[in-house]
Amino acid sequence: MMTDTEAIEIFSVIRERRSVRNYTDREVQDEALRAIIAAGIQAPTALGLQPWEFVVVRDRNLMRRASDYCKPLLAEKIGEESRPGTEEFLAALKRPEYSIFYNAPVLVLVLGAREVVSSVLDCTLCAENMMLAAWALGLGSCWIGSAALIQQNPDLLEALEVPDDHQVVAPLIFGYPAPLPPKPGRREPRITWIS
């Protein structure tokens, strides 16, 4: 059973965790990444199938290659949608020096087994555990959904050692946060109570 202090700490991590898009150059130790992945695999998984695998990428050149591949595809997609608030991001995607990985020192791909029906949901829960664990360890993280576009590039998949029977579900970056602006507030949820 959890103590009140432990419960308060868990709720604090959940409340304070945020997506980090600005990192220092400080290296993330292997032990921290192992602890983060160990927290990830404690996530609920349908039928106990645990359909996840992980690829840890520290190779900045490979991350740059992946970013450079994804940027024009993403820019094209955003240009087609033309929603308010996307102009700044679209302009960033067109800058050669811009990285969709925000210069984070580590990219972890959470891969899901293709033949497992619940793979995407299970790996999503795993990814959330990982991001919460990272915050508890003083690390920032961000889910880079647009990086899933690498799934369309066989050469990148080979370089990233993604097995054919798995798909990229959650591309997560980790690192030590640089100074951050205040966290944006959350809207009050709509709750329907039925008794």
C-alpha positions as a LaTeX table, in Angstrom:
\begin{tabular}{lrrr}
\hline
Residue & $x$ (\AA) & $y$ (\AA) & $z$ (\AA) \\
\hline
Met1 & 0.00 & 0.00 & 0.00 \\
Met2 & 1.18 & 3.49 & $-0.84$ \\
Thr3 & 1.86 & 6.08 & 1.84 \\
Asp4 & 0.26 & 9.52 & 1.69 \\
Thr5 & 3.67 & 11.06 & 0.95 \\
Glu6 & 4.24 & 8.69 & $-1.99$ \\
Ala7 & 0.77 & 9.46 & $-3.34$ \\
Ile8 & 1.46 & 13.19 & $-3.11$ \\
Glu9 & 4.76 & 12.70 & $-5.00$ \\
Ile10 & 3.05 & 10.72 & $-7.78$ \\
Phe11 & 0.32 & 13.33 & $-8.21$ \\
Ser12 & 2.96 & 16.06 & $-8.23$ \\
Val13 & 4.91 & 14.34 & $-11.03$ \\
Ile14 & 1.70 & 13.89 & $-13.04$ \\
Arg15 & 0.67 & 17.52 & $-12.52$ \\
Glu16 & 4.11 & 19.05 & $-13.22$ \\
Arg17 & 5.25 & 16.89 & $-16.18$ \\
Arg18 & 5.30 & 18.73 & $-19.45$ \\
Ser19 & 6.58 & 18.45 & $-22.98$ \\
Val20 & 10.10 & 19.82 & $-23.14$ \\
Arg21 & 11.33 & 21.36 & $-26.38$ \\
Asn22 & 14.60 & 22.88 & $-25.17$ \\
Tyr23 & 17.51 & 20.83 & $-23.79$ \\
Thr24 & 20.97 & 21.32 & $-22.36$ \\
Asp25 & 23.97 & 19.44 & $-23.77$ \\
Arg26 & 24.23 & 17.29 & $-20.63$ \\
Glu27 & 24.40 & 13.59 & $-21.47$ \\
Val28 & 21.70 & 11.21 & $-20.21$ \\
Gln29 & 23.23 & 8.20 & $-18.49$ \\
Asp30 & 22.34 & 4.64 & $-19.55$ \\
Glu31 & 21.13 & 3.85 & $-16.02$ \\
Ala32 & 18.52 & 6.61 & $-16.23$ \\
Leu33 & 17.31 & 5.33 & $-19.61$ \\
Arg34 & 17.11 & 1.78 & $-18.27$ \\
Ala35 & 15.07 & 3.02 & $-15.31$ \\
Ile36 & 12.75 & 4.93 & $-17.64$ \\
Ile37 & 12.20 & 1.88 & $-19.84$ \\
Ala38 & 11.71 & $-0.30$ & $-16.74$ \\
Ala39 & 8.94 & 2.08 & $-15.66$ \\
Gly40 & 7.46 & 1.94 & $-19.16$ \\
Ile41 & 7.05 & $-1.82$ & $-19.18$ \\
Gln42 & 5.00 & $-1.68$ & $-15.99$ \\
Ala43 & 2.16 & $-0.19$ & $-18.06$ \\
Pro44 & $-1.08$ & $-2.12$ & $-18.51$ \\
Thr45 & $-0.97$ & $-4.47$ & $-21.49$ \\
Ala46 & $-3.90$ & $-6.40$ & $-22.95$ \\
Leu47 & $-3.69$ & $-10.13$ & $-22.21$ \\
Gly48 & $-0.23$ & $-9.53$ & $-20.77$ \\
Leu49 & 1.24 & $-9.62$ & $-24.30$ \\
Gln50 & 3.77 & $-6.82$ & $-23.72$ \\
Pro51 & 4.11 & $-6.01$ & $-27.46$ \\
Trp52 & 6.84 & $-3.40$ & $-27.07$ \\
Glu53 & 10.47 & $-3.17$ & $-28.09$ \\
Phe54 & 12.77 & $-0.16$ & $-27.75$ \\
Val55 & 15.46 & 1.47 & $-29.87$ \\
Val56 & 17.68 & 3.97 & $-28.05$ \\
Val57 & 19.30 & 6.46 & $-30.44$ \\
Arg58 & 22.19 & 8.69 & $-29.39$ \\
Asp59 & 23.59 & 9.13 & $-32.90$ \\
Arg60 & 22.96 & 12.81 & $-33.63$ \\
Asn61 & 23.69 & 12.38 & $-37.33$ \\
Leu62 & 21.05 & 9.67 & $-37.61$ \\
Met63 & 18.59 & 11.83 & $-35.68$ \\
Arg64 & 19.37 & 14.69 & $-38.09$ \\
Arg65 & 18.76 & 12.38 & $-41.06$ \\
Ala66 & 15.40 & 11.33 & $-39.61$ \\
Ser67 & 14.45 & 14.95 & $-38.91$ \\
Asp68 & 15.46 & 16.08 & $-42.40$ \\
Tyr69 & 13.36 & 13.29 & $-43.92$ \\
Cys70 & 10.27 & 14.12 & $-41.83$ \\
Lys71 & 10.32 & 17.93 & $-42.15$ \\
Pro72 & 9.18 & 18.31 & $-45.78$ \\
Leu73 & 6.50 & 15.62 & $-45.37$ \\
Leu74 & 5.21 & 17.36 & $-42.28$ \\
Ala75 & 5.35 & 20.80 & $-43.92$ \\
Glu76 & 3.30 & 19.48 & $-46.83$ \\
Lys77 & 0.72 & 17.99 & $-44.46$ \\
Ile78 & 0.47 & 21.17 & $-42.38$ \\
Gly79 & 0.24 & 23.31 & $-45.52$ \\
Glu80 & $-2.76$ & 21.28 & $-46.67$ \\
Glu81 & $-4.54$ & 21.68 & $-43.32$ \\
Ser82 & $-3.78$ & 25.39 & $-42.86$ \\
Arg83 & $-5.08$ & 25.68 & $-39.30$ \\
Pro84 & $-4.63$ & 28.77 & $-37.11$ \\
Gly85 & $-1.42$ & 28.67 & $-35.08$ \\
Thr86 & 0.49 & 26.46 & $-37.51$ \\
Glu87 & 2.29 & 29.26 & $-39.37$ \\
Glu88 & 5.16 & 29.51 & $-36.88$ \\
Phe89 & 5.74 & 25.74 & $-36.89$ \\
Leu90 & 5.56 & 25.63 & $-40.68$ \\
Ala91 & 8.20 & 28.38 & $-40.90$ \\
Ala92 & 10.44 & 26.44 & $-38.48$ \\
Leu93 & 10.14 & 23.27 & $-40.58$ \\
Lys94 & 11.53 & 25.18 & $-43.57$ \\
Arg95 & 14.70 & 26.25 & $-41.72$ \\
Pro96 & 17.62 & 23.88 & $-42.48$ \\
Glu97 & 18.98 & 24.03 & $-38.91$ \\
Tyr98 & 15.63 & 23.18 & $-37.27$ \\
Ser99 & 15.35 & 19.69 & $-35.80$ \\
Ile100 & 12.02 & 18.06 & $-34.98$ \\
Phe101 & 13.91 & 16.46 & $-32.06$ \\
Tyr102 & 14.75 & 19.88 & $-30.54$ \\
Asn103 & 18.42 & 18.90 & $-30.23$ \\
Ala104 & 17.64 & 16.42 & $-27.46$ \\
Pro105 & 20.53 & 14.06 & $-26.74$ \\
Val106 & 18.43 & 10.88 & $-26.86$ \\
Leu107 & 15.61 & 9.52 & $-28.98$ \\
Val108 & 13.83 & 6.37 & $-27.82$ \\
Leu109 & 11.53 & 4.66 & $-30.27$ \\
Val110 & 8.80 & 2.64 & $-28.60$ \\
Leu111 & 7.97 & $-0.05$ & $-31.14$ \\
Gly112 & 4.82 & $-2.14$ & $-31.18$ \\
Ala113 & 4.44 & $-5.66$ & $-32.55$ \\
Arg114 & 2.33 & $-5.48$ & $-35.72$ \\
Glu115 & 0.45 & $-8.73$ & $-35.06$ \\
Val116 & $-0.81$ & $-7.65$ & $-31.61$ \\
Val117 & $-4.19$ & $-5.90$ & $-31.93$ \\
Ser118 & $-3.69$ & $-3.81$ & $-28.77$ \\
Ser119 & $-0.10$ & $-2.87$ & $-29.65$ \\
Val120 & $-0.66$ & 0.85 & $-30.25$ \\
Leu121 & $-2.69$ & 1.29 & $-27.06$ \\
Asp122 & $-0.28$ & $-0.75$ & $-24.95$ \\
Cys123 & 2.76 & 1.13 & $-26.29$ \\
Thr124 & 1.02 & 4.46 & $-25.72$ \\
Leu125 & 0.49 & 3.58 & $-22.06$ \\
Cys126 & 4.12 & 2.46 & $-21.88$ \\
Ala127 & 5.26 & 5.80 & $-23.35$ \\
Glu128 & 3.27 & 7.78 & $-20.79$ \\
Asn129 & 4.88 & 5.81 & $-17.96$ \\
Met130 & 8.28 & 6.57 & $-19.47$ \\
Met131 & 7.62 & 10.31 & $-19.68$ \\
Leu132 & 6.41 & 10.42 & $-16.08$ \\
Ala133 & 9.43 & 8.42 & $-14.89$ \\
Ala134 & 11.75 & 10.79 & $-16.76$ \\
Trp135 & 10.21 & 13.82 & $-15.06$ \\
Ala136 & 10.57 & 12.12 & $-11.66$ \\
Leu137 & 14.29 & 11.68 & $-12.45$ \\
Gly138 & 14.71 & 15.36 & $-13.41$ \\
Leu139 & 14.66 & 14.69 & $-17.15$ \\
Gly140 & 12.46 & 16.28 & $-19.76$ \\
Ser141 & 10.71 & 14.43 & $-22.55$ \\
Cys142 & 8.51 & 15.04 & $-25.53$ \\
Trp143 & 6.52 & 12.73 & $-27.78$ \\
Ile144 & 7.52 & 13.64 & $-31.34$ \\
Gly145 & 4.52 & 12.25 & $-33.19$ \\
Ser146 & 5.72 & 13.61 & $-36.52$ \\
Ala147 & 8.78 & 11.37 & $-36.31$ \\
Ala148 & 6.53 & 8.37 & $-36.94$ \\
Leu149 & 6.81 & 9.42 & $-40.60$ \\
Ile150 & 10.12 & 7.53 & $-40.64$ \\
Gln151 & 7.91 & 4.46 & $-40.99$ \\
Gln152 & 7.66 & 5.40 & $-44.69$ \\
Asn153 & 11.44 & 5.24 & $-45.24$ \\
Pro154 & 12.92 & 1.71 & $-45.46$ \\
Asp155 & 16.50 & 3.03 & $-45.34$ \\
Leu156 & 15.89 & 4.91 & $-42.10$ \\
Leu157 & 14.07 & 1.94 & $-40.58$ \\
Glu158 & 17.06 & $-0.22$ & $-41.41$ \\
Ala159 & 19.51 & 2.32 & $-39.96$ \\
Leu160 & 17.37 & 2.52 & $-36.81$ \\
Glu161 & 17.21 & $-1.30$ & $-36.64$ \\
Val162 & 13.41 & $-1.37$ & $-36.54$ \\
Pro163 & 12.34 & $-5.00$ & $-37.09$ \\
Asp164 & 9.92 & $-5.66$ & $-39.96$ \\
Asp165 & 7.35 & $-7.14$ & $-37.58$ \\
His166 & 7.21 & $-3.94$ & $-35.49$ \\
Gln167 & 6.00 & $-0.39$ & $-36.12$ \\
Val168 & 7.06 & 2.93 & $-34.62$ \\
Val169 & 4.36 & 3.88 & $-32.10$ \\
Ala170 & 5.97 & 6.48 & $-29.83$ \\
Pro171 & 9.10 & 8.43 & $-30.81$ \\
Leu172 & 10.17 & 9.98 & $-27.48$ \\
Ile173 & 13.03 & 12.39 & $-26.83$ \\
Phe174 & 14.76 & 12.71 & $-23.46$ \\
Gly175 & 17.27 & 15.11 & $-21.96$ \\
Tyr176 & 17.91 & 17.63 & $-19.24$ \\
Pro177 & 15.61 & 20.63 & $-19.70$ \\
Ala178 & 17.04 & 24.05 & $-20.45$ \\
Pro179 & 15.17 & 26.94 & $-18.77$ \\
Leu180 & 11.48 & 26.58 & $-19.55$ \\
Pro181 & 8.65 & 29.08 & $-19.82$ \\
Pro182 & 5.78 & 28.64 & $-17.36$ \\
Lys183 & 3.65 & 25.57 & $-17.96$ \\
Pro184 & 0.38 & 26.40 & $-19.73$ \\
Gly185 & $-2.74$ & 25.80 & $-17.67$ \\
Arg186 & $-5.27$ & 23.09 & $-18.41$ \\
Arg187 & $-8.95$ & 23.64 & $-19.09$ \\
Glu188 & $-11.39$ & 22.23 & $-16.58$ \\
Pro189 & $-12.62$ & 18.88 & $-17.85$ \\
Arg190 & $-16.20$ & 18.23 & $-18.72$ \\
Ile191 & $-17.37$ & 15.51 & $-16.33$ \\
Thr192 & $-20.72$ & 13.77 & $-16.42$ \\
Trp193 & $-21.62$ & 12.05 & $-13.14$ \\
Ile194 & $-24.17$ & 9.27 & $-13.32$ \\
Ser195 & $-25.46$ & 7.77 & $-10.10$ \\
\hline
\end{tabular}
